[in-house]
Amino acid sequence: MSYKKYITEVPDFPVEGVNFKDISPLLADMDVFEKCIDKMGWLVSKIPDYWIGIDARGFIFASALSVMHGGGVVMCRKAGKLPPPVTRKRYQLEYGTEWIEMKNGSGTAVIVDDVLATGGTLQATNDLAKMVGYDVIDNLVLIDLLYVPTVEGFNFKVKSLIQYE
């Protein structure tokens, strides 16, 4: 199945020069979304104890993967969105810095997001997940934008269902 036909490109969004990949049509089609989640789950090396969803669209995929394949869901959120106690990590963005937070835990985990672009948030989530006690066994995204250079130090494999070169 060609999932790309369910993804529309929105030019100059959210800023000029960026072509946003809108996954709304894919999410809206129940059969396509179900097939997508099934295939994404088969990309990982083993079903984890937890799927760590990155705020916010990663939550959609982590939750669906949990229901279809098993394992719980852990949220990695922007600062101030989770009740305490949490552990916080600061990381660099293209135009500044950001904080993410997660609750302590243990067990195997797969980190999940919708799109891999520069990898900054994914890298920070990996670092934070290890800090709070998880054994990260895989990284999984719906879309990998292979044409976007990753941040310095990004050196791990990310599995994806859809790639744009």
Solvent accessible surface area in square Angstrom, and as a share of the most:
residue,aa,sasa,rsa
1,M,117,0.52
2,S,65,0.42
3,Y,12,0.05
4,K,89,0.38
5,K,146,0.62
6,Y,48,0.18
7,I,15,0.08
8,T,65,0.38
9,E,90,0.40
10,V,56,0.32
11,P,92,0.58
12,D,81,0.42
13,F,101,0.42
14,P,90,0.57
15,V,89,0.51
16,E,155,0.70
17,G,65,0.63
18,V,62,0.36
19,N,72,0.37
20,F,46,0.19
21,K,15,0.06
22,D,35,0.18
23,I,4,0.02
24,S,65,0.42
25,P,47,0.30
26,L,0,0.00
27,L,50,0.25
28,A,90,0.70
29,D,53,0.27
30,M,149,0.66
31,D,80,0.41
32,V,5,0.03
33,F,40,0.17
34,E,91,0.41
35,K,101,0.43
36,C,0,0.00
37,I,3,0.02
38,D,54,0.28
39,K,98,0.42
40,M,0,0.00
41,G,2,0.02
42,W,190,0.66
43,L,63,0.32
44,V,14,0.08
45,S,85,0.55
46,K,114,0.48
47,I,75,0.38
48,P,5,0.03
49,D,72,0.37
50,Y,74,0.28
51,W,0,0.00
52,I,0,0.00
53,G,0,0.00
54,I,4,0.02
55,D,27,0.14
56,A,56,0.44
57,R,86,0.31
58,G,0,0.00
59,F,37,0.15
60,I,66,0.34
61,F,0,0.00
62,A,0,0.00
63,S,48,0.31
64,A,22,0.17
65,L,0,0.00
66,S,19,0.12
67,V,136,0.78
68,M,74,0.33
69,H,35,0.16
70,G,30,0.29
71,G,35,0.33
72,G,29,0.27
73,V,60,0.35
74,V,18,0.11
75,M,80,0.36
76,C,0,0.00
77,R,57,0.21
78,K,98,0.41
79,A,34,0.26
80,G,64,0.61
81,K,113,0.48
82,L,19,0.10
83,P,85,0.53
84,P,115,0.72
85,P,114,0.71
86,V,47,0.27
87,T,37,0.22
88,R,114,0.42
89,K,47,0.20
90,R,131,0.48
91,Y,28,0.11
92,Q,118,0.52
93,L,73,0.36
94,E,134,0.60
95,Y,202,0.77
96,G,30,0.29
97,T,59,0.34
98,E,56,0.25
99,W,90,0.32
100,I,5,0.03
101,E,6,0.03
102,M,0,0.00
103,K,73,0.31
104,N,113,0.58
105,G,28,0.27
106,S,77,0.50
107,G,28,0.27
108,T,24,0.14
109,A,0,0.00
110,V,0,0.00
111,I,0,0.00
112,V,0,0.00
113,D,19,0.10
114,D,8,0.04
115,V,34,0.19
116,L,10,0.05
117,A,37,0.29
118,T,38,0.22
119,G,5,0.05
120,G,10,0.10
121,T,40,0.23
122,L,8,0.04
123,Q,42,0.19
124,A,2,0.02
125,T,0,0.00
126,N,5,0.03
127,D,48,0.25
128,L,0,0.00
129,A,0,0.00
130,K,120,0.51
131,M,113,0.50
132,V,9,0.05
133,G,39,0.38
134,Y,17,0.07
135,D,82,0.42
136,V,25,0.14
137,I,51,0.26
138,D,16,0.09
139,N,8,0.04
140,L,0,0.00
141,V,1,0.00
142,L,0,0.00
143,I,0,0.00
144,D,15,0.08
145,L,18,0.09
146,L,91,0.45
147,Y,111,0.42
148,V,34,0.20
149,P,109,0.69
150,T,63,0.37
151,V,51,0.29
152,E,180,0.81
153,G,57,0.55
154,F,32,0.13
155,N,133,0.68
156,F,52,0.22
157,K,155,0.66
158,V,19,0.11
159,K,46,0.20
160,S,16,0.11
161,L,34,0.17
162,I,8,0.04
163,Q,72,0.32
164,Y,38,0.14
165,E,170,0.76
